[in-house]
Amino acid sequence: MPQNALDVLKSGQHSYARTEGIVVVGEDDETYGDEGREVYTAMRSAGIKVELQVVPGTHTWDAWQPALTANLPWLAYRLGLLSSPAPAAERP
């Protein structure tokens, strides 16, 4: 049975002690910006170590490409592909 991810996060029925994430929203994204912030808030409330990154632009590749490029080393580290994470100062 499919479940809404926000409902699952808010239910308190799961532990996210080892879970980390990054939520990126465009500062001018009027379509999905509020939803991205809602996901970030729900993740934090559920105990997930999560960063909110607000980047210039809307919901376009021009906004997402630099954020994806900057965060790939973090993801690679989390997946065990790199031995150390990129410093946070190098990410948006």
PDB file of N, CA, C and O in Angstrom:
ATOM      1  N   MET A   1       0.838  -1.175   0.000  1.00  0.00           N
ATOM      2  CA  MET A   1       0.000   0.000   0.000  1.00  0.00           C
ATOM      3  C   MET A   1       0.892   1.250   0.000  1.00  0.00           C
ATOM      4  O   MET A   1       1.661   1.442   0.942  1.00  0.00           O
ATOM      5  N   PRO A   2       0.810   2.094  -1.018  1.00  0.00           N
ATOM      6  CA  PRO A   2       1.638   3.294  -1.078  1.00  0.00           C
ATOM      7  C   PRO A   2       1.324   4.244   0.082  1.00  0.00           C
ATOM      8  O   PRO A   2       0.178   4.364   0.516  1.00  0.00           O
ATOM      9  N   GLN A   3       2.352   4.901   0.563  1.00  0.00           N
ATOM     10  CA  GLN A   3       2.184   5.860   1.639  1.00  0.00           C
ATOM     11  C   GLN A   3       2.822   7.182   1.250  1.00  0.00           C
ATOM     12  O   GLN A   3       3.804   7.220   0.508  1.00  0.00           O
ATOM     13  N   ASN A   4       2.258   8.253   1.754  1.00  0.00           N
ATOM     14  CA  ASN A   4       2.819   9.572   1.545  1.00  0.00           C
ATOM     15  C   ASN A   4       4.069   9.702   2.411  1.00  0.00           C
ATOM     16  O   ASN A   4       4.013   9.452   3.615  1.00  0.00           O
ATOM     17  N   ALA A   5       5.183  10.084   1.820  1.00  0.00           N
ATOM     18  CA  ALA A   5       6.453  10.171   2.552  1.00  0.00           C
ATOM     19  C   ALA A   5       6.372  11.141   3.728  1.00  0.00           C
ATOM     20  O   ALA A   5       6.952  10.875   4.781  1.00  0.00           O
ATOM     21  N   LEU A   6       5.669  12.250   3.569  1.00  0.00           N
ATOM     22  CA  LEU A   6       5.539  13.193   4.682  1.00  0.00           C
ATOM     23  C   LEU A   6       4.776  12.569   5.841  1.00  0.00           C
ATOM     24  O   LEU A   6       5.137  12.781   6.999  1.00  0.00           O
ATOM     25  N   ASP A   7       3.735  11.807   5.554  1.00  0.00           N
ATOM     26  CA  ASP A   7       2.987  11.133   6.611  1.00  0.00           C
ATOM     27  C   ASP A   7       3.863  10.119   7.338  1.00  0.00           C
ATOM     28  O   ASP A   7       3.785   9.993   8.560  1.00  0.00           O
ATOM     29  N   VAL A   8       4.687   9.405   6.599  1.00  0.00           N
ATOM     30  CA  VAL A   8       5.586   8.424   7.213  1.00  0.00           C
ATOM     31  C   VAL A   8       6.581   9.140   8.123  1.00  0.00           C
ATOM     32  O   VAL A   8       6.815   8.697   9.248  1.00  0.00           O
ATOM     33  N   LEU A   9       7.164  10.232   7.655  1.00  0.00           N
ATOM     34  CA  LEU A   9       8.114  10.986   8.476  1.00  0.00           C
ATOM     35  C   LEU A   9       7.450  11.510   9.748  1.00  0.00           C
ATOM     36  O   LEU A   9       8.041  11.461  10.826  1.00  0.00           O
ATOM     37  N   LYS A  10       6.241  12.004   9.622  1.00  0.00           N
ATOM     38  CA  LYS A  10       5.541  12.599  10.760  1.00  0.00           C
ATOM     39  C   LYS A  10       4.971  11.567  11.727  1.00  0.00           C
ATOM     40  O   LYS A  10       4.605  11.917  12.849  1.00  0.00           O
ATOM     41  N   SER A  11       4.887  10.305  11.317  1.00  0.00           N
ATOM     42  CA  SER A  11       4.257   9.281  12.150  1.00  0.00           C
ATOM     43  C   SER A  11       5.065   8.932  13.390  1.00  0.00           C
ATOM     44  O   SER A  11       4.499   8.479  14.386  1.00  0.00           O
ATOM     45  N   GLY A  12       6.372   9.134  13.349  1.00  0.00           N
ATOM     46  CA  GLY A  12       7.214   8.774  14.478  1.00  0.00           C
ATOM     47  C   GLY A  12       7.407   7.278  14.636  1.00  0.00           C
ATOM     48  O   GLY A  12       7.919   6.834  15.664  1.00  0.00           O
ATOM     49  N   GLN A  13       7.013   6.491  13.651  1.00  0.00           N
ATOM     50  CA  GLN A  13       7.082   5.035  13.747  1.00  0.00           C
ATOM     51  C   GLN A  13       8.424   4.460  13.292  1.00  0.00           C
ATOM     52  O   GLN A  13       8.654   3.257  13.407  1.00  0.00           O
ATOM     53  N   HIS A  14       9.295   5.303  12.786  1.00  0.00           N
ATOM     54  CA  HIS A  14      10.572   4.816  12.258  1.00  0.00           C
ATOM     55  C   HIS A  14      11.725   5.590  12.868  1.00  0.00           C
ATOM     56  O   HIS A  14      11.567   6.743  13.271  1.00  0.00           O
ATOM     57  N   SER A  15      12.878   4.957  12.933  1.00  0.00           N
ATOM     58  CA  SER A  15      14.090   5.602  13.408  1.00  0.00           C
ATOM     59  C   SER A  15      14.949   5.990  12.207  1.00  0.00           C
ATOM     60  O   SER A  15      15.145   5.197  11.286  1.00  0.00           O
ATOM     61  N   TYR A  16      15.448   7.194  12.233  1.00  0.00           N
ATOM     62  CA  TYR A  16      16.282   7.693  11.136  1.00  0.00           C
ATOM     63  C   TYR A  16      17.650   8.109  11.660  1.00  0.00           C
ATOM     64  O   TYR A  16      18.267   9.033  11.128  1.00  0.00           O
ATOM     65  N   ALA A  17      18.124   7.435  12.694  1.00  0.00           N
ATOM     66  CA  ALA A  17      19.354   7.824  13.381  1.00  0.00           C
ATOM     67  C   ALA A  17      20.565   7.902  12.454  1.00  0.00           C
ATOM     68  O   ALA A  17      21.439   8.741  12.673  1.00  0.00           O
ATOM     69  N   ARG A  18      20.643   7.076  11.451  1.00  0.00           N
ATOM     70  CA  ARG A  18      21.814   7.061  10.562  1.00  0.00           C
ATOM     71  C   ARG A  18      21.501   7.678   9.199  1.00  0.00           C
ATOM     72  O   ARG A  18      22.261   7.510   8.245  1.00  0.00           O
ATOM     73  N   THR A  19      20.394   8.381   9.117  1.00  0.00           N
ATOM     74  CA  THR A  19      19.958   8.947   7.848  1.00  0.00           C
ATOM     75  C   THR A  19      20.379  10.404   7.751  1.00  0.00           C
ATOM     76  O   THR A  19      20.228  11.171   8.702  1.00  0.00           O
ATOM     77  N   GLU A  20      20.905  10.777   6.596  1.00  0.00           N
ATOM     78  CA  GLU A  20      21.278  12.164   6.328  1.00  0.00           C
ATOM     79  C   GLU A  20      20.712  12.553   4.970  1.00  0.00           C
ATOM     80  O   GLU A  20      20.420  11.694   4.138  1.00  0.00           O
ATOM     81  N   GLY A  21      20.564  13.836   4.758  1.00  0.00           N
ATOM     82  CA  GLY A  21      20.047  14.279   3.472  1.00  0.00           C
ATOM     83  C   GLY A  21      20.331  15.741   3.206  1.00  0.00           C
ATOM     84  O   GLY A  21      20.764  16.489   4.082  1.00  0.00           O
ATOM     85  N   ILE A  22      20.077  16.118   1.984  1.00  0.00           N
ATOM     86  CA  ILE A  22      20.188  17.504   1.550  1.00  0.00           C
ATOM     87  C   ILE A  22      18.941  17.808   0.731  1.00  0.00           C
ATOM     88  O   ILE A  22      18.604  17.075  -0.199  1.00  0.00           O
ATOM     89  N   VAL A  23      18.266  18.885   1.081  1.00  0.00           N
ATOM     90  CA  VAL A  23      17.116  19.347   0.317  1.00  0.00           C
ATOM     91  C   VAL A  23      17.536  20.663  -0.325  1.00  0.00           C
ATOM     92  O   VAL A  23      17.957  21.593   0.362  1.00  0.00           O
ATOM     93  N   VAL A  24      17.419  20.731  -1.646  1.00  0.00           N
ATOM     94  CA  VAL A  24      17.804  21.932  -2.388  1.00  0.00           C
ATOM     95  C   VAL A  24      16.550  22.537  -3.008  1.00  0.00           C
ATOM     96  O   VAL A  24      15.775  21.843  -3.667  1.00  0.00           O
ATOM     97  N   VAL A  25      16.359  23.831  -2.793  1.00  0.00           N
ATOM     98  CA  VAL A  25      15.238  24.535  -3.405  1.00  0.00           C
ATOM     99  C   VAL A  25      15.746  25.799  -4.086  1.00  0.00           C
ATOM    100  O   VAL A  25      16.701  26.424  -3.625  1.00  0.00           O
ATOM    101  N   GLY A  26      15.104  26.162  -5.175  1.00  0.00           N
ATOM    102  CA  GLY A  26      15.406  27.422  -5.836  1.00  0.00           C
ATOM    103  C   GLY A  26      14.740  28.559  -5.084  1.00  0.00           C
ATOM    104  O   GLY A  26      13.574  28.452  -4.705  1.00  0.00           O
ATOM    105  N   GLU A  27      15.465  29.646  -4.863  1.00  0.00           N
ATOM    106  CA  GLU A  27      14.910  30.741  -4.062  1.00  0.00           C
ATOM    107  C   GLU A  27      13.676  31.380  -4.696  1.00  0.00           C
ATOM    108  O   GLU A  27      12.868  31.990  -3.995  1.00  0.00           O
ATOM    109  N   ASP A  28      13.523  31.248  -6.002  1.00  0.00           N
ATOM    110  CA  ASP A  28      12.364  31.811  -6.694  1.00  0.00           C
ATOM    111  C   ASP A  28      11.403  30.741  -7.196  1.00  0.00           C
ATOM    112  O   ASP A  28      10.567  31.013  -8.058  1.00  0.00           O
ATOM    113  N   ASP A  29      11.515  29.527  -6.664  1.00  0.00           N
ATOM    114  CA  ASP A  29      10.673  28.414  -7.111  1.00  0.00           C
ATOM    115  C   ASP A  29       9.289  28.517  -6.474  1.00  0.00           C
ATOM    116  O   ASP A  29       9.096  28.122  -5.324  1.00  0.00           O
ATOM    117  N   GLU A  30       8.347  29.042  -7.217  1.00  0.00           N
ATOM    118  CA  GLU A  30       6.990  29.205  -6.709  1.00  0.00           C
ATOM    119  C   GLU A  30       6.158  27.930  -6.884  1.00  0.00           C
ATOM    120  O   GLU A  30       5.047  27.841  -6.362  1.00  0.00           O
ATOM    121  N   THR A  31       6.688  26.948  -7.612  1.00  0.00           N
ATOM    122  CA  THR A  31       5.961  25.703  -7.839  1.00  0.00           C
ATOM    123  C   THR A  31       6.260  24.672  -6.762  1.00  0.00           C
ATOM    124  O   THR A  31       5.336  24.086  -6.199  1.00  0.00           O
ATOM    125  N   TYR A  32       7.541  24.438  -6.463  1.00  0.00           N
ATOM    126  CA  TYR A  32       7.924  23.377  -5.537  1.00  0.00           C
ATOM    127  C   TYR A  32       8.727  23.864  -4.330  1.00  0.00           C
ATOM    128  O   TYR A  32       9.083  23.060  -3.470  1.00  0.00           O
ATOM    129  N   GLY A  33       9.013  25.143  -4.252  1.00  0.00           N
ATOM    130  CA  GLY A  33       9.825  25.666  -3.152  1.00  0.00           C
ATOM    131  C   GLY A  33       9.228  25.407  -1.784  1.00  0.00           C
ATOM    132  O   GLY A  33       9.925  24.945  -0.880  1.00  0.00           O
ATOM    133  N   ASP A  34       7.937  25.702  -1.617  1.00  0.00           N
ATOM    134  CA  ASP A  34       7.288  25.474  -0.324  1.00  0.00           C
ATOM    135  C   ASP A  34       7.274  24.003   0.047  1.00  0.00           C
ATOM    136  O   ASP A  34       7.477  23.655   1.210  1.00  0.00           O
ATOM    137  N   GLU A  35       7.035  23.127  -0.937  1.00  0.00           N
ATOM    138  CA  GLU A  35       7.034  21.692  -0.665  1.00  0.00           C
ATOM    139  C   GLU A  35       8.419  21.213  -0.244  1.00  0.00           C
ATOM    140  O   GLU A  35       8.539  20.376   0.650  1.00  0.00           O
ATOM    141  N   GLY A  36       9.461  21.734  -0.879  1.00  0.00           N
ATOM    142  CA  GLY A  36      10.823  21.370  -0.496  1.00  0.00           C
ATOM    143  C   GLY A  36      11.124  21.763   0.935  1.00  0.00           C
ATOM    144  O   GLY A  36      11.745  21.001   1.677  1.00  0.00           O
ATOM    145  N   ARG A  37      10.685  22.955   1.328  1.00  0.00           N
ATOM    146  CA  ARG A  37      10.881  23.402   2.705  1.00  0.00           C
ATOM    147  C   ARG A  37      10.069  22.544   3.678  1.00  0.00           C
ATOM    148  O   ARG A  37      10.521  22.279   4.792  1.00  0.00           O
ATOM    149  N   GLU A  38       8.888  22.114   3.271  1.00  0.00           N
ATOM    150  CA  GLU A  38       8.065  21.247   4.118  1.00  0.00           C
ATOM    151  C   GLU A  38       8.747  19.886   4.315  1.00  0.00           C
ATOM    152  O   GLU A  38       8.741  19.341   5.419  1.00  0.00           O
ATOM    153  N   VAL A  39       9.323  19.353   3.263  1.00  0.00           N
ATOM    154  CA  VAL A  39      10.056  18.087   3.370  1.00  0.00           C
ATOM    155  C   VAL A  39      11.239  18.256   4.317  1.00  0.00           C
ATOM    156  O   VAL A  39      11.479  17.403   5.172  1.00  0.00           O
ATOM    157  N   TYR A  40      11.972  19.347   4.167  1.00  0.00           N
ATOM    158  CA  TYR A  40      13.111  19.617   5.051  1.00  0.00           C
ATOM    159  C   TYR A  40      12.665  19.654   6.514  1.00  0.00           C
ATOM    160  O   TYR A  40      13.291  19.025   7.367  1.00  0.00           O
ATOM    161  N   THR A  41      11.599  20.378   6.805  1.00  0.00           N
ATOM    162  CA  THR A  41      11.102  20.499   8.176  1.00  0.00           C
ATOM    163  C   THR A  41      10.666  19.145   8.723  1.00  0.00           C
ATOM    164  O   THR A  41      10.956  18.818   9.874  1.00  0.00           O
ATOM    165  N   ALA A  42       9.975  18.362   7.909  1.00  0.00           N
ATOM    166  CA  ALA A  42       9.532  17.032   8.349  1.00  0.00           C
ATOM    167  C   ALA A  42      10.733  16.120   8.614  1.00  0.00           C
ATOM    168  O   ALA A  42      10.728  15.346   9.571  1.00  0.00           O
ATOM    169  N   MET A  43      11.745  16.211   7.778  1.00  0.00           N
ATOM    170  CA  MET A  43      12.944  15.390   7.970  1.00  0.00           C
ATOM    171  C   MET A  43      13.642  15.752   9.285  1.00  0.00           C
ATOM    172  O   MET A  43      14.022  14.871  10.055  1.00  0.00           O
ATOM    173  N   ARG A  44      13.808  17.046   9.533  1.00  0.00           N
ATOM    174  CA  ARG A  44      14.439  17.486  10.791  1.00  0.00           C
ATOM    175  C   ARG A  44      13.626  17.024  11.997  1.00  0.00           C
ATOM    176  O   ARG A  44      14.180  16.533  12.980  1.00  0.00           O
ATOM    177  N   SER A  45      12.316  17.187  11.909  1.00  0.00           N
ATOM    178  CA  SER A  45      11.445  16.786  13.017  1.00  0.00           C
ATOM    179  C   SER A  45      11.514  15.286  13.282  1.00  0.00           C
ATOM    180  O   SER A  45      11.312  14.842  14.412  1.00  0.00           O
ATOM    181  N   ALA A  46      11.800  14.504  12.237  1.00  0.00           N
ATOM    182  CA  ALA A  46      11.907  13.050  12.377  1.00  0.00           C
ATOM    183  C   ALA A  46      13.286  12.616  12.865  1.00  0.00           C
ATOM    184  O   ALA A  46      13.534  11.423  13.041  1.00  0.00           O
ATOM    185  N   GLY A  47      14.188  13.577  13.086  1.00  0.00           N
ATOM    186  CA  GLY A  47      15.512  13.246  13.597  1.00  0.00           C
ATOM    187  C   GLY A  47      16.562  13.007  12.531  1.00  0.00           C
ATOM    188  O   GLY A  47      17.644  12.501  12.829  1.00  0.00           O
ATOM    189  N   ILE A  48      16.263  13.359  11.313  1.00  0.00           N
ATOM    190  CA  ILE A  48      17.214  13.192  10.217  1.00  0.00           C
ATOM    191  C   ILE A  48      18.183  14.369  10.195  1.00  0.00           C
ATOM    192  O   ILE A  48      17.770  15.522  10.318  1.00  0.00           O
ATOM    193  N   LYS A  49      19.448  14.081  10.040  1.00  0.00           N
ATOM    194  CA  LYS A  49      20.444  15.129   9.873  1.00  0.00           C
ATOM    195  C   LYS A  49      20.327  15.617   8.426  1.00  0.00           C
ATOM    196  O   LYS A  49      20.722  14.918   7.494  1.00  0.00           O
ATOM    197  N   VAL A  50      19.786  16.812   8.252  1.00  0.00           N
ATOM    198  CA  VAL A  50      19.474  17.290   6.909  1.00  0.00           C
ATOM    199  C   VAL A  50      19.868  18.751   6.773  1.00  0.00           C
ATOM    200  O   VAL A  50      19.758  19.530   7.720  1.00  0.00           O
ATOM    201  N   GLU A  51      20.327  19.109   5.587  1.00  0.00           N
ATOM    202  CA  GLU A  51      20.655  20.493   5.249  1.00  0.00           C
ATOM    203  C   GLU A  51      19.613  21.022   4.283  1.00  0.00           C
ATOM    204  O   GLU A  51      19.145  20.296   3.405  1.00  0.00           O
ATOM    205  N   LEU A  52      19.250  22.284   4.445  1.00  0.00           N
ATOM    206  CA  LEU A  52      18.433  22.978   3.459  1.00  0.00           C
ATOM    207  C   LEU A  52      19.348  23.925   2.710  1.00  0.00           C
ATOM    208  O   LEU A  52      19.989  24.785   3.314  1.00  0.00           O
ATOM    209  N   GLN A  53      19.410  23.773   1.411  1.00  0.00           N
ATOM    210  CA  GLN A  53      20.211  24.657   0.572  1.00  0.00           C
ATOM    211  C   GLN A  53      19.278  25.412  -0.362  1.00  0.00           C
ATOM    212  O   GLN A  53      18.534  24.811  -1.138  1.00  0.00           O
ATOM    213  N   VAL A  54      19.326  26.727  -0.279  1.00  0.00           N
ATOM    214  CA  VAL A  54      18.532  27.574  -1.154  1.00  0.00           C
ATOM    215  C   VAL A  54      19.481  28.162  -2.186  1.00  0.00           C
ATOM    216  O   VAL A  54      20.445  28.849  -1.849  1.00  0.00           O
ATOM    217  N   VAL A  55      19.190  27.881  -3.445  1.00  0.00           N
ATOM    218  CA  VAL A  55      20.071  28.312  -4.532  1.00  0.00           C
ATOM    219  C   VAL A  55      19.343  29.332  -5.405  1.00  0.00           C
ATOM    220  O   VAL A  55      18.112  29.356  -5.434  1.00  0.00           O
ATOM    221  N   PRO A  56      20.091  30.168  -6.110  1.00  0.00           N
ATOM    222  CA  PRO A  56      19.441  31.125  -7.011  1.00  0.00           C
ATOM    223  C   PRO A  56      18.643  30.405  -8.090  1.00  0.00           C
ATOM    224  O   PRO A  56      19.069  29.373  -8.610  1.00  0.00           O
ATOM    225  N   GLY A  57      17.493  30.957  -8.416  1.00  0.00           N
ATOM    226  CA  GLY A  57      16.726  30.420  -9.533  1.00  0.00           C
ATOM    227  C   GLY A  57      15.413  29.780  -9.131  1.00  0.00           C
ATOM    228  O   GLY A  57      14.943  29.931  -8.004  1.00  0.00           O
ATOM    229  N   THR A  58      14.831  29.057 -10.087  1.00  0.00           N
ATOM    230  CA  THR A  58      13.543  28.406  -9.894  1.00  0.00           C
ATOM    231  C   THR A  58      13.742  26.897  -9.972  1.00  0.00           C
ATOM    232  O   THR A  58      14.786  26.386  -9.566  1.00  0.00           O
ATOM    233  N   HIS A  59      12.757  26.190 -10.486  1.00  0.00           N
ATOM    234  CA  HIS A  59      12.843  24.728 -10.615  1.00  0.00           C
ATOM    235  C   HIS A  59      13.323  24.389 -12.031  1.00  0.00           C
ATOM    236  O   HIS A  59      12.586  23.832 -12.845  1.00  0.00           O
ATOM    237  N   THR A  60      14.576  24.744 -12.292  1.00  0.00           N
ATOM    238  CA  THR A  60      15.161  24.518 -13.614  1.00  0.00           C
ATOM    239  C   THR A  60      16.527  23.868 -13.465  1.00  0.00           C
ATOM    240  O   THR A  60      17.122  23.859 -12.387  1.00  0.00           O
ATOM    241  N   TRP A  61      16.999  23.334 -14.560  1.00  0.00           N
ATOM    242  CA  TRP A  61      18.322  22.721 -14.570  1.00  0.00           C
ATOM    243  C   TRP A  61      19.403  23.750 -14.257  1.00  0.00           C
ATOM    244  O   TRP A  61      20.426  23.402 -13.667  1.00  0.00           O
ATOM    245  N   ASP A  62      19.201  24.998 -14.635  1.00  0.00           N
ATOM    246  CA  ASP A  62      20.186  26.044 -14.334  1.00  0.00           C
ATOM    247  C   ASP A  62      20.376  26.216 -12.833  1.00  0.00           C
ATOM    248  O   ASP A  62      21.470  26.561 -12.386  1.00  0.00           O
ATOM    249  N   ALA A  63      19.335  25.982 -12.053  1.00  0.00           N
ATOM    250  CA  ALA A  63      19.448  26.051 -10.596  1.00  0.00           C
ATOM    251  C   ALA A  63      20.004  24.746 -10.031  1.00  0.00           C
ATOM    252  O   ALA A  63      20.826  24.765  -9.115  1.00  0.00           O
ATOM    253  N   TRP A  64      19.563  23.629 -10.567  1.00  0.00           N
ATOM    254  CA  TRP A  64      19.914  22.329  -9.997  1.00  0.00           C
ATOM    255  C   TRP A  64      21.309  21.848 -10.354  1.00  0.00           C
ATOM    256  O   TRP A  64      21.952  21.177  -9.546  1.00  0.00           O
ATOM    257  N   GLN A  65      21.787  22.174 -11.538  1.00  0.00           N
ATOM    258  CA  GLN A  65      23.088  21.647 -11.979  1.00  0.00           C
ATOM    259  C   GLN A  65      24.222  22.031 -11.034  1.00  0.00           C
ATOM    260  O   GLN A  65      24.984  21.151 -10.633  1.00  0.00           O
ATOM    261  N   PRO A  66      24.372  23.309 -10.655  1.00  0.00           N
ATOM    262  CA  PRO A  66      25.464  23.634  -9.731  1.00  0.00           C
ATOM    263  C   PRO A  66      25.294  22.964  -8.357  1.00  0.00           C
ATOM    264  O   PRO A  66      26.277  22.548  -7.743  1.00  0.00           O
ATOM    265  N   ALA A  67      24.052  22.863  -7.882  1.00  0.00           N
ATOM    266  CA  ALA A  67      23.822  22.219  -6.585  1.00  0.00           C
ATOM    267  C   ALA A  67      24.147  20.728  -6.652  1.00  0.00           C
ATOM    268  O   ALA A  67      24.762  20.184  -5.735  1.00  0.00           O
ATOM    269  N   LEU A  68      23.741  20.078  -7.720  1.00  0.00           N
ATOM    270  CA  LEU A  68      24.040  18.659  -7.884  1.00  0.00           C
ATOM    271  C   LEU A  68      25.550  18.438  -7.978  1.00  0.00           C
ATOM    272  O   LEU A  68      26.089  17.538  -7.334  1.00  0.00           O
ATOM    273  N   THR A  69      26.215  19.241  -8.763  1.00  0.00           N
ATOM    274  CA  THR A  69      27.669  19.130  -8.901  1.00  0.00           C
ATOM    275  C   THR A  69      28.365  19.324  -7.553  1.00  0.00           C
ATOM    276  O   THR A  69      29.276  18.574  -7.205  1.00  0.00           O
ATOM    277  N   ALA A  70      27.930  20.335  -6.798  1.00  0.00           N
ATOM    278  CA  ALA A  70      28.561  20.618  -5.504  1.00  0.00           C
ATOM    279  C   ALA A  70      28.296  19.527  -4.474  1.00  0.00           C
ATOM    280  O   ALA A  70      29.126  19.299  -3.593  1.00  0.00           O
ATOM    281  N   ASN A  71      27.146  18.844  -4.568  1.00  0.00           N
ATOM    282  CA  ASN A  71      26.776  17.854  -3.556  1.00  0.00           C
ATOM    283  C   ASN A  71      27.131  16.413  -3.924  1.00  0.00           C
ATOM    284  O   ASN A  71      27.005  15.519  -3.086  1.00  0.00           O
ATOM    285  N   LEU A  72      27.566  16.174  -5.141  1.00  0.00           N
ATOM    286  CA  LEU A  72      27.923  14.802  -5.521  1.00  0.00           C
ATOM    287  C   LEU A  72      29.027  14.203  -4.653  1.00  0.00           C
ATOM    288  O   LEU A  72      28.937  13.025  -4.310  1.00  0.00           O
ATOM    289  N   PRO A  73      30.070  14.958  -4.281  1.00  0.00           N
ATOM    290  CA  PRO A  73      31.083  14.361  -3.393  1.00  0.00           C
ATOM    291  C   PRO A  73      30.505  13.930  -2.040  1.00  0.00           C
ATOM    292  O   PRO A  73      30.914  12.904  -1.496  1.00  0.00           O
ATOM    293  N   TRP A  74      29.563  14.700  -1.496  1.00  0.00           N
ATOM    294  CA  TRP A  74      28.906  14.318  -0.243  1.00  0.00           C
ATOM    295  C   TRP A  74      28.159  12.993  -0.433  1.00  0.00           C
ATOM    296  O   TRP A  74      28.261  12.089   0.397  1.00  0.00           O
ATOM    297  N   LEU A  75      27.416  12.893  -1.523  1.00  0.00           N
ATOM    298  CA  LEU A  75      26.666  11.669  -1.802  1.00  0.00           C
ATOM    299  C   LEU A  75      27.616  10.488  -2.004  1.00  0.00           C
ATOM    300  O   LEU A  75      27.364   9.394  -1.499  1.00  0.00           O
ATOM    301  N   ALA A  76      28.690  10.705  -2.731  1.00  0.00           N
ATOM    302  CA  ALA A  76      29.658   9.627  -2.965  1.00  0.00           C
ATOM    303  C   ALA A  76      30.267   9.148  -1.650  1.00  0.00           C
ATOM    304  O   ALA A  76      30.487   7.950  -1.471  1.00  0.00           O
ATOM    305  N   TYR A  77      30.539  10.060  -0.741  1.00  0.00           N
ATOM    306  CA  TYR A  77      31.051   9.683   0.575  1.00  0.00           C
ATOM    307  C   TYR A  77      30.014   8.855   1.333  1.00  0.00           C
ATOM    308  O   TYR A  77      30.343   7.817   1.908  1.00  0.00           O
ATOM    309  N   ARG A  78      28.761   9.315   1.332  1.00  0.00           N
ATOM    310  CA  ARG A  78      27.694   8.592   2.038  1.00  0.00           C
ATOM    311  C   ARG A  78      27.497   7.191   1.465  1.00  0.00           C
ATOM    312  O   ARG A  78      27.114   6.276   2.194  1.00  0.00           O
ATOM    313  N   LEU A  79      27.752   7.014   0.180  1.00  0.00           N
ATOM    314  CA  LEU A  79      27.609   5.712  -0.460  1.00  0.00           C
ATOM    315  C   LEU A  79      28.863   4.848  -0.327  1.00  0.00           C
ATOM    316  O   LEU A  79      28.886   3.708  -0.790  1.00  0.00           O
ATOM    317  N   GLY A  80      29.907   5.396   0.306  1.00  0.00           N
ATOM    318  CA  GLY A  80      31.142   4.650   0.501  1.00  0.00           C
ATOM    319  C   GLY A  80      32.080   4.674  -0.692  1.00  0.00           C
ATOM    320  O   GLY A  80      33.005   3.866  -0.774  1.00  0.00           O
ATOM    321  N   LEU A  81      31.847   5.597  -1.617  1.00  0.00           N
ATOM    322  CA  LEU A  81      32.687   5.681  -2.807  1.00  0.00           C
ATOM    323  C   LEU A  81      33.892   6.586  -2.615  1.00  0.00           C
ATOM    324  O   LEU A  81      34.865   6.478  -3.363  1.00  0.00           O
ATOM    325  N   LEU A  82      33.851   7.476  -1.631  1.00  0.00           N
ATOM    326  CA  LEU A  82      34.977   8.344  -1.284  1.00  0.00           C
ATOM    327  C   LEU A  82      35.312   8.135   0.185  1.00  0.00           C
ATOM    328  O   LEU A  82      34.434   7.809   0.984  1.00  0.00           O
ATOM    329  N   SER A  83      36.584   8.324   0.545  1.00  0.00           N
ATOM    330  CA  SER A  83      37.005   8.084   1.925  1.00  0.00           C
ATOM    331  C   SER A  83      36.723   9.263   2.853  1.00  0.00           C
ATOM    332  O   SER A  83      36.729   9.093   4.072  1.00  0.00           O
ATOM    333  N   SER A  84      36.479  10.446   2.311  1.00  0.00           N
ATOM    334  CA  SER A  84      36.140  11.585   3.157  1.00  0.00           C
ATOM    335  C   SER A  84      35.156  12.486   2.429  1.00  0.00           C
ATOM    336  O   SER A  84      35.172  12.566   1.201  1.00  0.00           O
ATOM    337  N   PRO A  85      34.296  13.166   3.187  1.00  0.00           N
ATOM    338  CA  PRO A  85      33.296  14.029   2.558  1.00  0.00           C
ATOM    339  C   PRO A  85      33.897  15.342   2.104  1.00  0.00           C
ATOM    340  O   PRO A  85      34.956  15.752   2.580  1.00  0.00           O
ATOM    341  N   ALA A  86      33.221  15.994   1.186  1.00  0.00           N
ATOM    342  CA  ALA A  86      33.630  17.342   0.798  1.00  0.00           C
ATOM    343  C   ALA A  86      33.299  18.278   1.950  1.00  0.00           C
ATOM    344  O   ALA A  86      32.255  18.133   2.585  1.00  0.00           O
ATOM    345  N   PRO A  87      34.180  19.239   2.227  1.00  0.00           N
ATOM    346  CA  PRO A  87      33.864  20.210   3.283  1.00  0.00           C
ATOM    347  C   PRO A  87      32.565  20.951   2.970  1.00  0.00           C
ATOM    348  O   PRO A  87      32.303  21.283   1.814  1.00  0.00           O
ATOM    349  N   ALA A  88      31.765  21.205   3.979  1.00  0.00           N
ATOM    350  CA  ALA A  88      30.483  21.895   3.799  1.00  0.00           C
ATOM    351  C   ALA A  88      30.670  23.256   3.153  1.00  0.00           C
ATOM    352  O   ALA A  88      29.779  23.725   2.446  1.00  0.00           O
ATOM    353  N   ALA A  89      31.808  23.902   3.378  1.00  0.00           N
ATOM    354  CA  ALA A  89      32.057  25.230   2.817  1.00  0.00           C
ATOM    355  C   ALA A  89      32.106  25.193   1.296  1.00  0.00           C
ATOM    356  O   ALA A  89      31.918  26.221   0.646  1.00  0.00           O
ATOM    357  N   GLU A  90      32.358  24.018   0.722  1.00  0.00           N
ATOM    358  CA  GLU A  90      32.428  23.898  -0.737  1.00  0.00           C
ATOM    359  C   GLU A  90      31.077  23.624  -1.362  1.00  0.00           C
ATOM    360  O   GLU A  90      30.958  23.573  -2.587  1.00  0.00           O
ATOM    361  N   ARG A  91      30.048  23.445  -0.530  1.00  0.00           N
ATOM    362  CA  ARG A  91      28.717  23.178  -1.039  1.00  0.00           C
ATOM    363  C   ARG A  91      27.877  24.446  -0.902  1.00  0.00           C
ATOM    364  O   ARG A  91      28.213  25.326  -0.110  1.00  0.00           O
ATOM    365  N   PRO A  92      26.787  24.548  -1.668  1.00  0.00           N
ATOM    366  CA  PRO A  92      25.956  25.767  -1.578  1.00  0.00           C
ATOM    367  C   PRO A  92      25.379  25.974  -0.207  1.00  0.00           C
ATOM    368  O   PRO A  92      24.664  26.950   0.020  1.00  0.00           O
TER     369      PRO A  92
END
